[in-house]
Amino acid sequence: MKKAINKTLVAAAIAGALGLASFGAMAQTTGAVFPDFTVNQASVPGSSGSFIADKITGNYDEIITFGANNTFNVSLLWNAGQFVANNGTTTVPSQLGQTGSTIAQQYGLYALYTGSGTVSSAGGKTTFNFTPGGSLSVYIDPNTDTTFNKPGNGSTPWTANTGGDDYLIATGMPTSGQGTLDPTLSTCGSNGTGSGINCGSFGSSTTFNLTSAGSQFFTSPNPFYNVSFQSGQLNNFTPSGTQEINGSMDVVFGVPEPTSVALIGLGMLGLGLSRRKKQA
């Protein structure tokens, strides 16, 4: 995809999606769609077949460290759980499994992400603004046998114990993003106790570049989308020191400029509450 997403539009869209309760209703009436992509599972050793999807859902574990001058650094591990089609509404049958599964004929798909930004608080809410920089690396785990080493702070990347069979399919760099932590949300528990499954949300965009192995896995469009967008939920936490956050995070690719706002709104609505409940 030759056309790059306008970063100002993306930042404004994310802010609107995170900040306006009425945004979701607007998004559902615009007719926006998630861009399709084709997955060739046969490129993964032990797997077969191909299919079309428009979204990947999964779960994340993040370490965030707050520093001086209202700054933060994050290090995140994302495990893909399933592919989805029909504008993020229908699960696509595939051999994708959560990394660490012992079920035969499954492969894992995971990503390691680092980023940074600034934080501000007002009215009991905390807002996170990502700054350009950091890294994104996406891997295939053919045998779903990879284990991970959790970093001690948000400035240190997660590391993987792969056994030598995992391989890199894509790289990227965070370009923009925003998140809001609001313990008073009804989904976060009564009286701001923060005992619920959703105490806020976030969205971020990255560049996205396939390796040669990645081009065999993501086969269409060709060239592939050069932007990825991630949207997810936040557990409640104290924005100081080093904290661990986990929840659901979904990924779409190549959000077209004319429908960026609507797509991000839909992404914020489709964060997979059922997956969070299953984890609990």
PyMOL commands that set and color helices and strands:
alter all, ss='L'
color gray80, all
select helices_A, chain A and resi 7-19+23-28+41-43+68-70+186-188+190-192+212-217+257-269+273-279
alter helices_A, ss='H'
color red, helices_A
select strands_A, chain A and resi 37-40+50-53+55-66+71-85+90-92+108-122+125-141+147-149+159-161+167-172+174-181+200-207+209-210+218-220+227-233+242-253
alter strands_A, ss='S'
color yellow, strands_A
deselect
rebuild
show_as cartoon
